[in-house]
Amino acid sequence: MTSTHAPVSVFREIKDANRVTPGRHILGVVNFTTDCLAPTIDDGHPSASVHITGSAEEAFAEVWTSERPVTAGSRGSLVYAEDGEFLFCAAHIPESAEYVDATEAVYTAALALVEDLGYRGIFRIWHYISRLNQTNPSGLEVYREFCIGRARVLERYGITGDMPAATAIGSHGGGIVIYFLAARGATQVNIDNPRQVSPYYYPNRYSPKSPNFARVTYLRPDGGAEQFYVSGTAGILGHRTMHLGDVEQQCRLALANIAHVVGAANLSGYDIEPGNTLKDLDNIKVYVRRRADIDKVQRICREEFAESADVVFLNADICRSDLLVEVEGIVAREEATGARPWEALPAAQQPDWRANPAHPRVMDWLSAAEPLVGPEEIADLRGQLAEVAGGSARVLQLGDCAESFYESTPDQTALRITALDRLADRFGARTEGPVVAVGRLGGQYAKPRSDEFETVDGVALPAFRGHLINAEAGSAEARRHDPRRMVWAYHFSDEVQAALRAHRARPGGIVRFGPWSSHDALVMDYIGSLVRTDPATGDRFLSSTHFPWIGERTGDPDEAQVALLSLVVNPVAAKIGPRATPESVLRLCAVLDPNRQPGRLTLIVRMGHTVIDTALPPIVAAVRAAGHPVIWMSDPMHGNTVRLPSGVKTRYLDDLVAEATGFAKVLDDHRVHFGGLHLETAAYEVTECVGGVVRGEADLAGNYTSLCDPRMTFDQAAELIDRVF
């Protein structure tokens, strides 16, 4: 399904205005600062400046981004950028003693541009007007002159009462700055508030020509997320200003007006559901006429808005001299229809627990739970992995085959992080470069299995699939799939993520990056419930881990796991086994890395030491020729597992070294960077793999504790690194 997501905005420090999430493109930047400059094309996008802050320390940038590549241009005094579906445009009218004609000229040019470029209409517009409430030589207030010039154009175009959401606010100097957004094909509904007279029908005492705007514009792109653009809203009932001189009461009324216009009762009249609340409002600007009132307004707003909401407070004049505060913002919903397309797709290796009466309750709980990882962390990791893709760093990803609830304790987590650090230092020393350290921890509680059942003491039982799904004890009750375990896995993961976060804040050694978390994106009920939307960008992200991967058994591009990972901005990885072909791998790359972004996709090769020299070369050649800047990692573990006559599974260190060495040779032959290693290791001494201190199969009984597949010790992993590098 092709979706068309509307542009999203975020407030940033001006110095960071050009920093965007990988895969997004800047559509336009508006700097709210201490001067007003004519809009320009800057680094390939429009940039405008509004003089509205009192100091450089208060300055910020409003950055609009798109998921599609952007083309910028200019026409006369207009600068613009478009992505094929949406248009951003900015204009400036210099300081003047008369604004009617200049406003008419700019609006005429703007509407002509929208029409000529094939956009159906404007859906949000902002005006920042210096000396807003002052009188010009004509005897008219500047704001009223502006309304007259604007109305001339709208009347000429036959636009009477159906204009979109708008803001008109006083700036501190520099004339008038106008910027707007237009859409080509999205559904647009302009919404009024029954508590207030439509601005088009305001009495003439407010202006000879009405301001003409909607209280809210609803936008629904084809298959994309719904947006509600809330106009600058003040303490007005009907058409009258209420609570004269009382900024707190005006603020509360403005918020009540917004709550009503975006609420269920009002939206039902437009066949839009469900309703919204003030907690859904984001990207909020609050304009306060008197600087001394800002603290009062902040206290009220902070009580009403969500803690995560992005809010700025600005000292500015408002369109009526008796209005003391005005509020605007955006409600961005996830897609209302088809929002979770993976749910309609088949998914391999899923637990059988839908009939459990706890399942609906657990799903609701997970869907409302806080993210375990944040979008800023994910963006940091993607940036670091982009360096790996570029050949200037490597990745070391390691940890347990399957994490254990029993070992998700602070002391055990500290041991695993320490082992990861030490081996990453060893890896960095051997490769003479920085290493991105990633643990198989903080969520690796589920495993795919080759067989549905296994025999325990002569009894056929459902296979153990990891503590997220069932228990390892040899009874039918223990092996029953229990959805409540997802909640337990969430809580254990949260504790591990907190430990990782604290560790990242400490100064490192050779390891410059991490440690980060990763897990197999296996159980759809769990990962699907933990997909979240970044309020700053509108991007989806998987909040259960930083770096999800899909296994060989779940890597079908037509199934749910791949579909979900294709829709999130996390860096993702895919296991590539001996059955893979150049065609199948290219199809997977096309789905997971359509924009060919460094750091987005990692291919983890796990073929077996006997076949890698023949199976891998055509795949590497095909991916390289297709231009996908993937990270190539070697997993020498999973293709080299053997089961002894006793039933015990093991791996031989020599086989692991042979696969990693063969992997290195293939990449070297194709002049491709060896991106890293993916290993299964224990944080303490075990006897599960043969080699080094575990001299033979007879030694395996000494301390074999893995819940699933055999792991290397620290010394065995260090030996592998030394022998390969």
Buried (B, 14 or more C-beta within 10 A) or exposed (E): EEBBBBBBBBBBEBEEBBEBBBBBBBBBBBBBBBBBBBBBBBEEBBBBBBBBBEEEEBBBBBBBBBBBEBEBBEBEBBBBBBBEBBBBBBBBBEEBEBBBBBBBBBBBBBBBBBEEBEBEBBBBBBBBBBBBBEEBEBEBBBBBBBBBBBBBBBEEEEBEBBBBBBBBBBBBBBBBBBBBBBBBEBEBBBBBBEBBBBBBEBEEEBBEBBBBBBBBBBBBBBBBBBBBBBBBBBBBBEBEBBBEEEBBBBBBBBBBBBBBBBBEEBBEEEEBEEBBBBBBBBBBBBBBBEEEBBEBBBEBBEEBBBEEBBBBBBBBBBBBBBBBBBBBBBBBBBBEEEBBBBBEBEBBBBBEBEEBEBBEEBBEBBEEBEBBBBBEBBBBBBBBBBBBBEBEBBBBBBBBBBBBBEBBBEEBBEBBBEBBBBBBBBBBBBBEBBBBBBBBBBBBBBBBBEEEEBEBEEEEBBBBBBBBBBBBEBEEEBBBBBBBBBBBBBEBBBBBBBBBBEBBEEEBEBBBBBBBBBBBBBBBBBBBBBBBBBBBBBBBBBBBBBBBBBBBBBBBBEBBBBBBBBBBBBBBBBBBBBEBEBEBBBBBBBBBBEEBBBBBBBBBBBBBBBBBBEBBBBBBBBBBEBEBBBBBBBBBBBBBBEEEEEEBBBBBBEBBBBBBBBBBBBBEEBEBBBBBBBBBBBBEEBBBBBBBEBEEBEEBEEBBEBBBBBBBBBEBBBBBBEBBB
